[in-house]
Amino acid sequence: MSESIVSLAALRREHLALAGGKAANLGELIAAGLPVPPGFCLTTAAYHEVAADAAVRAAIAGLAQGGAAEAVRAALLAAPVPPAIAAALAGAYMQLGEQVVVAVRSSATAEDLPDASFAGQQDTILGVRGEAGLIAAVRRCWSSLFSDRAVAYRAQRGIAPESVELAVVVQRLVPASVAGVLFTADPVLGRRGRAVIDASPGLGEAVVSGAVNPDHFVVEGEVVVVRQIGDKRLRIDADADADDGGTRQVGLAASDEACVSDAELHELVALGRRIEAHYGAPQDIEWALDGARRPAILQARPITTLYPLPEGAPAPPALSVYFNFNVAQGVLRPLTLMGIQCWRLFMGGVLRKLGFAVPVEAGPGFIKDAGHRLVFDLSAALRHPVGRKLVVRVFSKMEARSAAVIRTLLEDPRLAAQPSSRFATVKAVVRGLWRTRAPLRLLAALWDPEAARRGVATRVTALLAAGETADDLRPAARLAAIERMLVAGFPGLFVSVIPVMAAGLLSLEIARRLIGERATAAEFEATLRALPHNPTTEMDLELWAMSQRLAADPEASAALRTETPAALARRFHAGSLPAALRVELTGFLATYGARGVAEIDVGVARWGEDPTHVFGVLANYLAHADPALAADLQFERGRAAAEAAMIELTARVGWWRRPLLRLAFGRMRGLAGVRELPKFAIVRLLARSREHLQAIGATLVAAGRIERVEDVFMLDLPGVRAGLGGADLRAQVAARRAGYTRELERRHSPRVLLSDGTDAEALLVAAQPEGGLAGTPASAGRVTGVARVILDPAGARIEPGEILVAPSTDPGWTPLFLTASGLVMEMGGAMSHGSVVAREYGIPAVVGVPQATTRISTGQRITVDGAAGTITIETDR
C-alpha cells in the first residue's frame, strides 16, 4: 500500500491528522476487539495532493474572504485524481473482495472529536461497487468537506477553511437486516448508564436520516424500561444495480413487532459499554445486524451535548443533587476558574465566621465546578430533616421552578431524611447566632433603619480600603489585599447586612399578616413599588437621568445617536469623547464602574474597563422621546402609588392594628431595598480584586509564565502562586481556556443536575395552558405587547411597549427594564432579583417559565398576566 492508503486496523486515535476522526476511531475499535467491518482509509495525504490543484487553492482562499462554498465543491469535483492515488485506491479495494459493495465515509480532521462531534457534516455514500464508482464516491466526500453546513459550523468555532483536511473510509458494506443508533447515555435527560437505542430494518440510513419511525428502546441495567414500537414503513437497502453508489427504498407494511429481540438489545448495550469504557466517555454509536443477526459497529463518536458532571460525582446508584448557582444568578455563560475561586473564598469565609472548619482556598465541600459553572451539592441538606424543608422554603421564594424540581426529587428513597441529632442542629444555629449577633443586629435595624443602612455603607467603605496596598505593588502584597477583602473582611460585612435585610423582610411579613385577607395580592404588592435605597434601581435611574442631560447637549447627543457603542468606547479610552459625555460617563463610572454583565465573575470586564454596554443603554434611552415613558416620572408615580396603597390598606384594618401596620410599612420601605446591597458590595470587591489580579497577570506575562494578562483568570490562587514561584502555566491555561471556550457555546445549563447526569427539570411534566405558558407570578399587572427575546443584554435594545423575554437577569440587565412593558424569565421566583426590580418599576412579570426563550419568538404578540402567572401567545410574527 502507498502512503495514501492505510488499513483501518493500523490506525489509532493519535492518527487524527492522517486519517481524520472517524477512521481513527474505527482503528481504535478494531484494536479493542470490537466487531468492525474490514476496510481501509484513503488518508489526508491524498486529499492534500488533490487540494493542491490551483483552482481548488483559489476557491478555498476565496472562501476565507467571504466567497461561496459552492465554488470549492465544484473545484474539488473537477480536480484530477493523480494516477498513483487512483491505482492505490483500486488495489486496496480489490483486497476487500472482487466487486465488493462498500460504504464510503468522510473522515475529517475536525470530526468525531471529544469536544465536538461535527456529526453529519460530511457525506457518506452507501452501496458503492467498482473502481469508477469508488473514485466518484471519494470525490463526493472530498467536496462535502465544504458543504454549506460544514463551512458554517466550522466558522462558528473559529476553524479556518484551509486548516481542515479530509480522509475517506472505505469499508465492506454490512448487508444489514436491522440497523440503527445506540447512545450509551440518554441524550435527552443526560442520564449516564441509561442506553437509548433506535432500530429499523435495513440500513441505518433510514434511522439516521429520520425517514422512518423506528423502534425505540431505553435500557437501564438489565431492564428494558421503555419499549416504543414504531411503524417502520420504510426500509433502505443498498442498490446492487447502481455501480456509482446508492440506495433504494422499499415500502413495508406497518408492524407492531420489535425488529430486535431483548437478547440482541442487551448484546448491543454490552458492546456500547465496552466502547464507552475504552474512550472513557459516553458514545453515539451506529450499528448493524447482518443477515445472521451478528452485530457490527459502523462508527462511534462522543456525545458532546451532555452536560459535564462535577469531578468526584458518585456513580449510580448513589445520588447527589447539584444546584446551578450560575443559572440562579442570571449568568448562563461559564465562569472563569478565578471566578469560581473567589466564590469559594466568599462562602468559605462566611462559614468560618459561623464556626465551621472550612479550608481557606478550597472553600466548603458543597461547592463544585460543573461545565465551568458554579454548582452547589445540596445532597447533605436534602437528607437532613430540617435542611430539606429549609431548602424547599427558600427556593419557593427565590427560585420557584427549582423548588418544584426538588420537591419531586425528595420522593426518591435515595434522598430520604437521615436520622439527625436535634441537639447538634440547635447547637449549630445558636452558635451561628451568637457569633454573628444576628438577633441584636436585626432589632437594631428595626429600631433605627437609617443608622443600620449607614453602618452597612461604612463597612463596605472600610472593606474596600482593606484592598489597598499603599505603595507595595509586589504580587504578594496584592494577594494579601485580596485575602483581606474576600476572606477576612467580607464575612463581617455579610453577617452585618443579612440581619438588616431580614428586618425588611420581617416587616413585610408582619404587614402581610396584619392585613390578612383584607387586600388582594396585587393590592399588597403595590406597597413594594419604587422601594428606596436599592443600589440597582438607583443605578438605572442615574443612567436615565444622564441620558436626559446628554440629550440637551448637541454634540453628545449626536455622538450617541450616530456612532456605535463600540466606537464610542474606543473614543472614551482615547480621550476624544465630547466633553459633556466624557464628564457624565466618568462620574457614573466612579460610582458604578464595578458593575457589568455577568458581574459575579471576577474574570469578566467591568463597565469601568469597557463601557460599550453603557453607551448602548444611553443610545437606547435617547431613542425614546415620549415624556410619559420617562423613567424618573414612572418611578415617582410608583412611589406615589405605594404611598396611596399603604394609606388605603391601613384604613381597612382595626384602629388598634393601624399603628403597628404603619410601623411595619415604614420599616419595610426603609429596609427592603437593602436586599441588593450585598450583591453591589460583592461586585465592588471583585472589581478591586480584578485590578490586583491583572497586575499579577502582567508580572506573570513578563516572566513568560502565561501568554496574556487575562490568562490569570484561568487560574486559581494555588496556580497563581505556582506561577509566581516559577512554574510555566501556559499549557494549564490553554487547557482551561479550551474548555471555557467550548462552554461559551452551550445554550442550556441544567438548573438542577443529578450526579448521573440527569437534567432534573426534564423529569417534571409541566402542565401548560393551551395556547400559552405558565410560571410563577412575580409582579402583578396585565400587559399585551410585542415580545423581544434577548439572550445576552450586551448591545440589546428594547423599544417602548415591548415585553422582555430572557433566560434570567442580573443587575446588568436592569437598564432594559426601564423601557420594557413586561418581563418573562425562564428562571427565578417571587423574591429573585428580576422579580424585585420588576415590582419596583411596576411592570408585569412572570418568572420560572420553562423554555420561554425558545417557545416565544421575537415579534410575537403576547399577553403577560403577572398576577395569574400566565403568558398567552396571541399572534405569530
C-alpha positions in Angstrom: 0.0 0.0 0.0 1.1 3.5 -0.7 1.4 6.4 1.9 -2.1 7.4 0.8 -3.7 4.1 1.9 -3.7 2.7 5.4 -5.6 -0.3 6.8 -8.2 0.7 9.4 -6.6 -1.9 11.7 -3.3 0.1 11.7 -4.9 3.3 12.9 -5.2 4.7 16.4 -6.6 7.9 17.9 -3.2 9.6 17.6 -3.6 9.3 13.8 -6.2 12.1 13.6 -4.2 14.3 11.3 -3.5 11.4 8.9 -6.9 9.7 8.9 -9.5 12.0 10.4 -11.7 11.4 13.4 -13.9 8.7 12.0 -11.1 6.5 10.7 -9.0 6.9 13.8 -11.9 5.9 16.0 -12.6 2.8 13.8 -9.0 1.8 14.2 -9.3 2.2 18.0 -12.4 0.0 18.0 -10.7 -2.7 16.0 -7.7 -2.7 18.4 -10.2 -3.0 21.3 -11.6 -6.2 19.7 -14.9 -4.7 18.6 -16.7 -6.2 15.6 -15.9 -3.5 12.9 -16.3 -4.3 9.2 -12.9 -4.6 7.4 -11.7 -1.6 5.4 -9.1 0.9 4.7 -8.5 4.7 4.8 -7.6 7.0 2.0 -5.5 9.4 4.0 -5.4 13.2 4.2 -2.2 13.0 2.1 -4.4 12.1 -0.9 -6.7 15.0 -0.2 -3.8 17.3 0.3 -2.4 16.3 -3.1 -5.7 16.9 -4.9 -6.4 20.1 -3.0 -3.0 21.4 -4.2 -4.7 22.0 -7.6 -4.6 25.7 -8.4 -8.3 26.0 -8.9 -9.0 24.4 -5.6 -6.5 26.6 -3.7 -8.0 29.7 -5.3 -11.5 28.6 -4.3 -10.5 27.9 -0.7 -8.7 31.2 -0.5 -11.8 32.9 -1.8 -13.9 31.2 0.9 -11.7 32.7 3.6 -12.5 36.1 2.1 -16.3 35.5 2.1 -16.6 33.6 -1.2 -19.1 30.8 -1.8 -18.6 27.2 -0.6 -20.2 26.0 -3.8 -17.1 27.1 -5.8 -14.8 25.0 -3.6 -17.1 22.0 -4.0 -17.1 22.4 -7.8 -13.3 22.8 -7.9 -12.8 19.6 -5.9 -15.2 17.6 -8.1 -13.3 18.8 -11.2 -9.8 18.4 -9.8 -7.8 15.5 -11.4 -7.0 12.5 -9.2 -3.3 11.7 -9.5 -2.8 8.3 -11.2 -0.8 6.9 -8.2 -3.6 7.7 -5.8 -6.2 6.1 -8.2 -4.0 3.0 -8.5 -3.5 2.7 -4.8 -7.2 3.1 -4.2 -8.0 0.4 -6.7 -5.5 -2.0 -5.2 -6.9 -1.6 -1.7 -10.4 -2.0 -3.0 -9.5 -5.3 -4.7 -8.2 -6.7 -1.4 -11.7 -6.3 0.1 -13.1 -8.7 -2.5 -13.9 -8.7 -6.2 -16.6 -6.1 -7.0 -17.5 -6.0 -3.3 -20.2 -3.5 -2.3 -18.7 -0.9 0.1 -19.6 2.1 2.2 -17.6 5.2 1.6 -17.5 7.6 4.5 -15.9 11.0 5.0 -13.4 11.3 7.9 -12.5 14.9 8.5 -9.7 16.1 10.8 -12.3 18.2 12.6 -14.8 15.4 13.2 -15.8 12.9 15.9 -13.6 14.8 18.4 -14.0 14.6 22.2 -15.3 18.2 22.4 -17.2 18.5 19.0 -18.5 15.6 17.0 -19.4 17.6 13.8 -21.9 14.8 13.3 -23.4 14.6 9.8 -21.3 17.4 8.4 -19.7 15.4 5.5 -21.1 12.8 3.1 -21.4 9.0 3.4 -22.2 7.1 0.2 -23.6 3.6 0.6 -23.8 0.8 -1.9 -20.7 1.7 -3.9 -19.3 -1.0 -6.3 -16.4 -1.0 -8.8 -13.4 1.3 -9.2 -15.2 4.0 -11.2 -18.0 4.2 -8.6 -15.4 4.3 -5.8 -13.5 7.2 -7.4 -16.8 9.1 -7.8 -17.7 8.5 -4.2 -14.4 9.7 -2.9 -14.7 12.9 -4.9 -18.1 13.5 -3.4 -16.7 13.0 0.1 -13.9 15.5 -0.6 -16.3 18.1 -1.9 -18.6 17.6 1.1 -15.9 18.9 3.3 -17.2 22.3 2.0 -20.9 21.8 2.3 -22.6 25.0 3.4 -23.5 23.5 6.8 -19.9 22.2 7.4 -18.4 25.6 6.5 -20.8 27.5 8.7 -20.3 25.0 11.6 -16.5 25.4 11.4 -16.7 29.2 11.1 -18.7 29.4 14.2 -15.9 27.6 16.1 -13.1 29.6 14.6 -11.7 26.8 12.4 -10.1 28.3 9.3 -11.2 26.7 6.0 -7.6 26.0 4.9 -6.8 24.2 8.1 -9.2 21.2 7.7 -8.5 18.1 5.6 -10.4 15.0 4.8 -9.6 11.3 4.7 -12.0 8.7 3.3 -13.0 5.5 5.0 -13.9 2.5 2.6 -15.5 -0.4 4.4 -17.2 -3.6 3.3 -20.9 -2.8 3.5 -22.8 -4.8 6.1 -25.9 -6.4 4.4 -28.0 -5.2 7.4 -31.1 -7.0 8.4 -31.5 -4.4 11.1 -29.5 -1.3 11.9 -29.7 1.9 14.0 -28.1 4.0 16.6 -27.1 3.5 20.2 -26.4 6.2 22.8 -24.7 4.9 25.9 -26.2 7.8 27.8 -29.7 9.3 27.5 -29.1 12.3 25.1 -32.4 14.0 26.3 -32.3 13.6 30.1 -28.5 13.4 30.2 -28.5 10.3 32.4 -25.4 8.2 32.2 -25.8 4.5 32.5 -29.0 4.6 30.5 -28.7 3.3 27.0 -31.1 4.5 24.2 -31.5 2.5 21.0 -33.4 3.3 17.8 -33.7 0.4 15.3 -35.3 -0.3 12.0 -35.0 -3.0 9.2 -32.4 -2.4 6.6 -29.5 0.1 6.5 -29.1 2.6 9.3 -29.6 5.4 6.9 -33.4 5.1 7.5 -32.9 5.9 11.2 -30.2 8.5 10.9 -31.9 10.5 8.2 -35.3 10.4 10.0 -37.0 8.7 7.1 -38.7 6.1 9.3 -40.4 5.9 12.7 -38.0 3.4 14.3 -38.4 1.1 17.3 -37.2 3.0 20.3 -35.8 1.3 23.4 -34.3 2.5 26.7 -32.3 0.1 28.7 -31.2 0.6 32.3 -29.1 -2.2 33.8 -30.7 -5.4 32.7 -34.2 -3.9 32.3 -35.8 -2.5 29.1 -37.6 0.4 30.8 -39.0 1.9 27.6 -40.3 -0.1 24.6 -41.9 2.1 21.9 -42.6 0.2 18.7 -42.5 2.3 15.5 -44.4 1.5 12.3 -41.2 1.0 10.3 -43.0 1.6 7.0 -39.7 2.1 5.1 -36.6 0.0 4.5 -33.4 1.3 2.9 -31.1 -1.2 1.2 -28.0 -0.8 -1.0 -28.9 -0.6 -4.6 -27.0 -3.5 -6.2 -27.7 -2.2 -9.7 -26.1 1.2 -9.2 -22.3 1.0 -9.6 -21.7 4.6 -8.6 -23.3 4.0 -5.2 -26.7 4.5 -4.0 -29.6 3.0 -2.1 -33.2 2.1 -2.8 -36.3 2.5 -0.7 -38.6 -0.4 -0.1 -42.1 0.2 1.3 -43.1 -2.1 4.2 -46.4 -2.9 5.9 -46.7 -1.3 9.3 -45.5 -3.7 12.0 -46.2 -3.7 15.7 -43.4 -6.2 16.4 -40.0 -5.2 17.6 -37.3 -5.6 15.0 -34.7 -6.6 17.6 -35.1 -9.0 20.5 -34.3 -8.3 24.1 -31.2 -10.5 23.9 -30.0 -8.5 20.9 -30.6 -5.3 22.8 -28.6 -6.4 25.7 -25.8 -7.6 23.4 -25.7 -4.2 21.7 -25.7 -2.4 25.1 -22.8 -4.6 26.2 -20.9 -3.6 23.2 -21.7 0.0 23.8 -20.5 -0.2 27.4 -17.2 -1.7 26.1 -16.8 1.2 23.7 -17.7 3.8 26.4 -15.2 2.2 28.8 -12.5 2.3 26.1 -13.0 6.0 25.4 -13.8 7.0 29.0 -16.9 8.9 27.9 -20.5 8.3 26.7 -20.7 7.4 23.0 -23.0 7.8 20.0 -22.7 4.5 18.0 -24.0 3.4 14.7 -24.5 -0.4 14.5 -26.0 -3.1 12.2 -27.0 -6.7 12.5 -26.1 -8.7 9.4 -28.2 -11.5 7.9 -27.1 -13.9 10.6 -28.0 -11.3 13.2 -24.4 -10.8 14.1 -23.6 -7.2 15.4 -21.2 -4.8 13.6 -20.1 -1.4 14.8 -20.0 1.1 12.0 -18.8 4.1 13.8 -18.6 5.7 17.3 -18.3 9.3 18.3 -18.5 11.1 21.7 -21.8 12.5 22.8 -20.7 16.1 23.1 -24.0 17.6 24.1 -24.1 16.0 27.6 -23.7 18.4 30.4 -20.4 17.7 32.2 -20.5 16.2 35.7 -18.6 17.7 38.7 -15.4 15.9 39.5 -16.0 13.2 42.0 -19.7 12.8 41.2 -20.8 9.5 42.7 -21.6 6.6 40.4 -25.1 5.1 40.4 -27.0 4.0 42.4 -25.6 6.7 44.7 -27.2 10.1 44.1 -26.1 13.7 44.6 -28.1 16.8 43.7 -26.4 19.9 42.3 -28.0 23.4 42.1 -26.6 25.6 39.4 -25.6 28.9 41.0 -24.8 30.5 37.7 -28.3 30.0 36.3 -29.9 31.3 39.6 -27.8 34.4 39.3 -28.8 35.0 35.6 -25.3 34.2 34.3 -25.7 31.5 31.7 -22.2 31.7 30.5 -19.4 29.8 32.2 -17.3 31.3 35.0 -13.5 31.6 34.8 -11.6 29.4 37.2 -10.6 32.5 39.3 -14.3 33.5 39.3 -15.1 30.2 41.0 -12.1 30.6 43.3 -13.4 34.0 44.6 -16.8 32.4 45.4 -15.0 29.7 47.3 -13.3 32.4 49.3 -16.6 34.3 49.9 -18.6 31.3 51.1 -15.7 29.7 53.0 -15.1 32.9 54.9 -18.8 33.2 55.9 -18.9 29.6 57.1 -15.8 30.0 59.1 -17.4 33.1 60.7 -20.3 30.9 61.7 -17.9 28.4 63.3 -17.4 25.8 60.7 -14.0 24.4 59.8 -13.6 25.1 56.1 -10.3 25.3 54.1 -9.5 28.8 53.1 -8.9 28.5 49.3 -10.7 25.2 48.6 -13.8 26.5 50.3 -16.7 24.4 51.5 -17.1 20.9 50.1 -20.5 21.6 48.7 -19.1 24.0 46.1 -18.4 22.2 42.8 -17.3 23.0 39.3 -19.5 21.5 36.6 -19.2 22.7 33.0 -17.1 25.7 34.2 -20.1 26.8 36.3 -20.6 27.0 40.0 -22.9 24.4 41.4 -23.8 23.6 45.0 -24.2 20.0 46.2 -27.4 20.0 48.1 -27.4 16.3 48.9 -26.5 16.6 52.6 -29.0 19.4 53.2 -31.8 17.4 51.4 -31.1 14.4 53.6 -31.3 16.5 56.8 -34.8 16.6 58.3 -34.7 20.3 58.8 -32.4 21.1 55.8 -34.8 19.6 53.2 -37.7 21.8 54.5 -35.5 24.9 54.6 -34.2 24.4 51.0 -37.7 24.0 49.6 -38.9 27.0 51.5 -36.1 29.3 50.4 -36.2 28.1 46.8 -40.0 28.6 46.8 -39.3 32.3 47.3 -36.1 32.7 45.3 -36.3 30.1 42.5 -39.8 28.6 42.3 -39.0 26.2 39.3 -36.1 24.7 41.2 -38.3 24.3 44.3 -40.8 22.3 42.2 -37.9 20.1 40.8 -36.6 19.5 44.3 -40.0 18.6 45.7 -40.1 15.8 43.1 -36.6 14.6 43.9 -37.4 14.3 47.6 -39.7 11.4 46.7 -36.6 9.4 45.7 -35.7 7.0 48.5 -32.0 7.8 48.0 -32.7 11.2 49.4 -34.8 10.1 52.3 -34.3 12.1 55.5 -31.5 10.6 57.6 -31.5 10.5 61.4 -30.0 13.6 62.8 -29.2 15.0 66.2 -31.7 17.7 67.1 -29.3 18.9 69.7 -26.5 19.3 67.2 -28.7 21.3 64.9 -29.8 23.6 67.6 -26.3 24.0 68.8 -25.0 25.0 65.3 -27.8 27.5 65.0 -27.3 29.0 68.4 -23.5 29.2 67.8 -24.1 31.0 64.5 -26.5 33.5 66.1 -24.1 34.1 69.0 -21.0 34.6 66.7 -22.8 36.9 64.4 -25.0 38.8 66.9 -27.8 38.5 64.3 -30.8 38.9 66.6 -29.3 42.1 68.1 -28.4 43.5 64.6 -32.0 42.7 63.4 -33.5 44.5 66.4 -31.2 47.5 65.9 -32.2 47.7 62.2 -35.9 47.7 63.2 -35.2 50.4 65.8 -33.2 52.7 63.5 -33.3 51.8 59.8 -31.2 54.8 58.7 -28.4 54.0 61.2 -28.4 50.4 60.0 -28.0 51.5 56.4 -25.2 53.9 57.4 -23.5 51.1 59.2 -23.6 48.8 56.2 -22.2 51.6 54.0 -19.4 52.2 56.4 -18.4 48.6 56.5 -18.3 48.5 52.7 -16.0 51.5 52.6 -13.7 50.0 55.2 -13.7 46.7 53.3 -12.7 48.3 50.0 -10.0 50.3 51.9 -8.6 47.0 53.1 -8.0 46.1 49.5 -5.4 48.9 49.2 -1.7 48.1 49.2 -0.3 51.6 49.8 3.0 51.7 47.9 3.6 48.0 48.0 2.9 46.8 44.4 4.5 43.4 44.7 2.3 40.3 43.8 2.5 39.0 47.4 1.1 42.3 48.7 -1.7 42.2 46.1 -2.6 38.6 47.0 -2.7 39.6 50.7 -5.0 42.5 49.8 -7.4 40.2 48.0 -7.5 37.9 51.0 -8.1 40.8 53.4 -11.2 41.7 51.4 -12.6 38.3 50.4 -11.5 36.1 53.2 -11.1 38.2 56.3 -13.4 41.2 55.6 -16.4 40.0 53.6 -17.7 37.7 56.3 -18.0 40.6 58.7 -20.0 42.6 56.1 -22.2 39.6 55.3 -23.2 39.0 58.9 -23.9 42.6 59.4 -26.1 43.2 56.3 -28.1 39.9 56.4 -29.9 40.9 59.6 -30.7 44.3 58.0 -32.2 42.5 55.0 -34.0 40.1 57.3 -35.5 43.1 59.2 -37.0 44.4 56.0 -38.4 41.0 55.1 -39.8 40.5 58.6 -41.5 43.9 58.4 -43.0 42.8 55.1 -44.3 39.6 56.6 -45.7 41.4 59.7 -47.6 43.8 57.4 -48.9 40.9 55.3 -50.2 39.2 58.4 -51.8 42.3 59.9 -53.7 42.9 56.7 -54.7 39.3 56.2 -57.4 38.8 53.7 -58.4 42.5 53.6 -56.2 43.0 50.5 -55.6 41.1 47.3 -52.1 40.1 46.3 -51.9 42.8 43.7 -53.1 45.5 46.2 -50.5 44.4 48.7 -47.8 44.2 46.1 -48.4 47.9 45.2 -46.8 48.8 48.5 -43.5 47.4 47.2 -43.4 49.8 44.2 -40.4 52.1 43.9 -38.6 50.9 47.0 -35.8 53.4 48.1 -32.2 52.6 49.0 -31.8 50.0 46.2 -28.4 50.4 44.5 -29.6 48.7 41.3 -32.6 50.9 40.8 -30.6 53.9 41.8 -28.1 53.0 39.1 -30.8 52.6 36.4 -32.4 55.9 37.3 -29.0 57.6 37.2 -28.4 56.2 33.7 -31.8 57.6 32.6 -31.1 61.0 34.2 -27.7 61.1 32.5 -29.3 60.3 29.1 -31.7 63.2 29.5 -29.0 65.6 30.5 -26.9 64.5 27.5 -29.9 64.9 25.2 -29.7 68.6 25.9 -26.1 68.7 24.7 -26.0 68.7 20.8 -22.5 67.2 20.4 -23.0 64.5 23.0 -26.5 63.7 21.7 -25.3 63.5 18.1 -22.5 61.1 19.1 -24.8 58.8 20.9 -27.3 58.8 18.1 -25.0 58.3 15.2 -22.0 56.3 16.4 -21.9 52.7 17.5 -21.4 51.9 21.2 -18.1 50.1 20.3 -16.8 53.2 18.5 -17.8 55.4 21.5 -16.0 53.1 23.8 -12.8 53.4 21.7 -13.2 57.2 21.8 -13.6 57.0 25.6 -10.3 55.2 26.0 -8.7 57.6 23.5 -10.0 60.6 25.5 -11.8 62.0 22.4 -15.4 61.9 23.6 -17.5 65.1 23.5 -16.8 67.0 26.8 -20.3 66.6 28.3 -20.4 62.9 27.5 -16.9 62.3 28.9 -17.7 64.2 32.2 -21.1 62.4 32.7 -19.7 59.0 31.9 -16.7 59.5 34.2 -19.0 60.5 37.1 -21.2 57.5 36.5 -18.3 55.0 36.3 -16.9 56.4 39.5 -19.9 55.0 41.3 -21.0 52.1 39.1 -17.9 51.2 37.1 -17.6 48.0 39.0 -20.8 46.7 37.6 -21.2 44.7 34.4 -23.0 41.9 32.7 -22.1 38.6 34.3 -20.6 40.7 37.1 -20.3 37.8 39.6 -17.3 36.6 37.7 -14.1 38.4 38.5 -12.8 37.3 35.1 -15.3 39.5 33.2 -14.5 43.1 32.3 -16.3 45.8 34.3 -18.1 48.8 32.8 -15.2 50.9 34.0 -12.9 48.9 31.7 -15.3 48.6 28.8 -18.3 51.0 28.8 -19.7 49.7 25.5 -22.8 48.4 27.1 -23.4 51.7 28.9 -23.2 53.6 25.6 -25.7 51.2 24.1 -28.1 51.8 27.0 -27.8 55.6 26.7 -28.4 55.5 23.0 -31.5 53.3 23.6 -32.8 55.8 26.1 -32.3 58.7 23.8 -34.3 57.0 21.1 -37.4 57.1 23.4 -38.8 60.6 23.2 -42.2 60.1 24.8 -42.1 62.1 28.1 -44.8 59.8 29.5 -42.2 57.0 29.5 -39.6 58.9 31.4 -38.1 56.5 34.0 -37.9 59.1 36.7 -41.5 60.0 36.3 -42.5 56.4 36.3 -40.6 55.7 39.4 -42.1 58.8 41.1 -45.6 57.5 40.1 -44.7 54.2 41.6 -43.6 55.8 44.9 -46.9 57.8 45.0 -48.9 54.6 44.2 -47.1 52.8 47.0 -47.9 55.6 49.5 -51.5 55.6 48.4 -51.7 51.9 48.7 -50.3 51.9 52.3 -52.8 54.6 53.3 -55.7 52.7 51.8 -54.7 49.3 53.3 -54.1 50.9 56.7 -57.6 52.3 56.7 -59.0 48.8 56.2 -57.7 47.4 59.5 -59.0 47.9 63.0 -57.9 51.0 64.9 -55.5 49.1 67.2 -53.7 47.5 64.2 -53.2 50.7 62.4 -50.1 52.0 64.4 -48.5 48.6 64.0 -49.2 48.4 60.3 -47.9 51.9 59.7 -44.7 51.0 61.6 -44.3 47.7 59.6 -44.8 49.6 56.3 -42.3 52.2 57.3 -39.7 49.7 58.3 -40.3 47.6 55.2 -39.9 50.7 52.9 -36.8 51.7 54.8 -35.1 48.3 54.8 -36.3 46.1 52.0 -34.3 47.9 49.3 -31.1 46.8 51.2 -31.6 43.4 49.6 -29.4 44.5 46.7 -26.6 45.9 48.8 -24.7 42.6 49.4 -24.6 42.0 45.6 -23.4 45.5 44.9 -20.7 45.2 47.6 -19.6 41.8 46.2 -19.1 43.2 42.7 -17.2 46.2 44.0 -14.9 43.8 45.9 -14.5 41.7 42.8 -13.6 44.7 40.7 -10.9 45.7 43.2 -9.6 42.1 43.3 -9.7 42.1 39.5 -7.3 45.1 39.4 -4.9 43.3 41.6 -5.1 40.1 39.6 -4.5 41.9 36.3 -1.3 43.5 37.8 -0.2 40.0 38.9 -1.0 38.7 35.4 1.2 41.3 33.9 4.0 40.1 36.2 3.5 36.5 35.0 3.4 37.6 31.4 6.7 39.4 31.8 8.2 36.3 33.3 7.0 34.1 30.4 4.7 32.0 32.7 1.4 33.0 30.8 0.8 34.5 27.4 -1.7 37.2 28.2 -2.7 39.2 31.2 -6.3 37.9 31.1 -4.9 34.3 31.3 -4.5 34.9 35.1 -8.3 34.4 35.4 -7.9 30.9 34.0 -6.0 30.0 37.2 -6.9 29.7 40.8 -4.9 31.1 43.7 -2.7 28.0 44.1 -2.0 28.2 40.4 -1.1 31.9 40.6 1.3 31.1 43.5 2.9 28.3 41.5 3.4 30.7 38.6 5.0 33.3 40.9 7.2 30.5 42.2 8.5 29.8 38.7 6.1 27.3 37.2 5.2 27.5 33.5 1.4 27.8 33.4 0.9 28.2 29.6 -0.3 24.6 29.0 -2.6 24.6 32.0 -4.1 27.9 30.9 -4.6 26.7 27.3 -6.4 23.6 28.5 -8.7 25.5 30.8 -9.4 28.2 28.2 -10.2 25.5 25.6 -12.9 24.0 27.9 -14.2 27.5 28.8 -14.5 28.4 25.1 -16.4 25.2 24.4 -18.8 26.0 27.3 -19.4 29.5 25.9 -21.3 27.8 23.1 -23.6 25.9 25.4 -27.2 27.3 25.2 -28.7 25.4 28.1 -27.4 24.6 31.5 -29.5 22.5 33.9 -30.7 24.4 36.9 -30.7 21.2 38.9 -28.3 18.5 37.8 -28.1 14.9 39.2 -24.9 13.0 39.7 -25.9 10.5 37.0 -26.1 13.4 34.5 -29.9 13.8 34.5 -31.2 17.3 33.9 -33.7 17.1 36.8 -36.1 19.7 35.3 -36.7 17.3 32.4 -38.3 14.9 34.9 -41.1 17.4 35.5 -44.1 17.2 33.3 -45.2 20.8 33.3 -48.9 21.4 32.7 -49.0 24.5 30.4 -52.2 26.3 29.4 -53.5 25.7 25.9 -52.0 28.4 23.6 -49.7 29.8 26.3 -47.2 29.3 29.0 -47.3 29.4 32.8 -44.8 30.3 35.5 -44.6 32.0 38.9 -46.4 35.3 39.4 -43.7 37.9 40.1 -45.2 41.4 39.6 -48.9 42.0 39.2 -50.5 43.6 36.2 -51.5 42.6 32.7 -49.9 43.9 29.6 -50.1 43.0 25.9 -47.2 43.8 23.6 -44.6 42.5 21.2 -42.1 40.1 22.6 -38.4 40.8 22.4 -36.4 37.6 23.2 -32.9 38.5 24.4 -30.3 36.0 25.5 -27.5 38.5 26.2 -28.0 42.1 27.2 -24.8 43.4 25.6 -25.9 45.6 22.8 -29.6 44.7 23.2 -32.4 47.2 22.8 -36.0 47.2 24.0 -38.4 49.5 22.2 -41.2 51.2 24.3 -44.0 48.7 24.9 -42.0 45.6 24.1 -42.0 42.7 26.5 -38.6 41.4 27.5 -38.2 37.6 27.4 -35.0 36.4 28.9 -33.4 33.3 30.4 -32.7 35.1 33.6 -31.3 38.5 34.7 -28.7 40.1 36.8 -28.2 43.8 37.5 -26.5 44.3 34.1 -29.9 43.6 32.5 -31.9 46.0 34.6 -31.4 49.1 32.4 -33.6 47.3 29.8 -36.4 47.2 32.4 -36.9 50.9 32.2 -38.3 50.7 28.7 -39.8 47.3 28.8 -43.6 47.0 29.4 -43.4 43.5 30.8 -41.0 40.7 31.8 -40.9 36.9 31.2 -38.0 34.9 32.6 -37.1 31.2 32.5 -35.5 31.4 35.9 -36.4 33.0 39.2 -39.0 33.1 41.9 -41.1 35.8 43.6 -38.1 37.1 45.5 -35.4 36.7 42.9 -33.6 39.8 41.6 -35.6 40.2 38.4 -38.9 39.9 40.2 -37.9 42.5 42.8 -36.8 45.1 40.3 -39.9 44.4 38.1 -42.1 45.1 41.0 -40.3 48.3 41.9 -40.7 49.5 38.3 -44.3 48.4 38.2 -44.1 46.2 35.1 -46.0 42.9 35.0 -43.7 39.9 35.3 -43.9 36.1 35.2 -40.8 34.1 36.1 -39.8 30.4 36.2 -41.3 29.8 32.8 -39.8 26.7 31.2 -38.3 27.2 27.8 -39.7 30.7 27.5 -36.9 31.9 25.2 -37.5 29.0 22.7 -41.3 28.9 22.9 -41.7 32.6 22.4 -40.2 34.3 19.4 -39.3 38.0 18.9 -42.1 39.8 17.2 -44.9 37.6 18.5 -47.7 39.4 20.3 -48.1 38.1 23.8 -50.1 38.9 26.9 -48.4 38.7 30.3 -50.6 38.4 33.4 -48.3 38.9 36.3 -50.9 38.1 38.9 -52.0 34.8 37.4 -48.5 33.8 36.3 -49.5 33.2 32.7 -48.3 34.2 29.2 -50.7 34.0 26.3 -49.2 33.9 22.8 -51.7 35.8 20.7 -50.2 36.0 17.2 -47.3 34.8 15.2 -44.7 37.2 13.9 
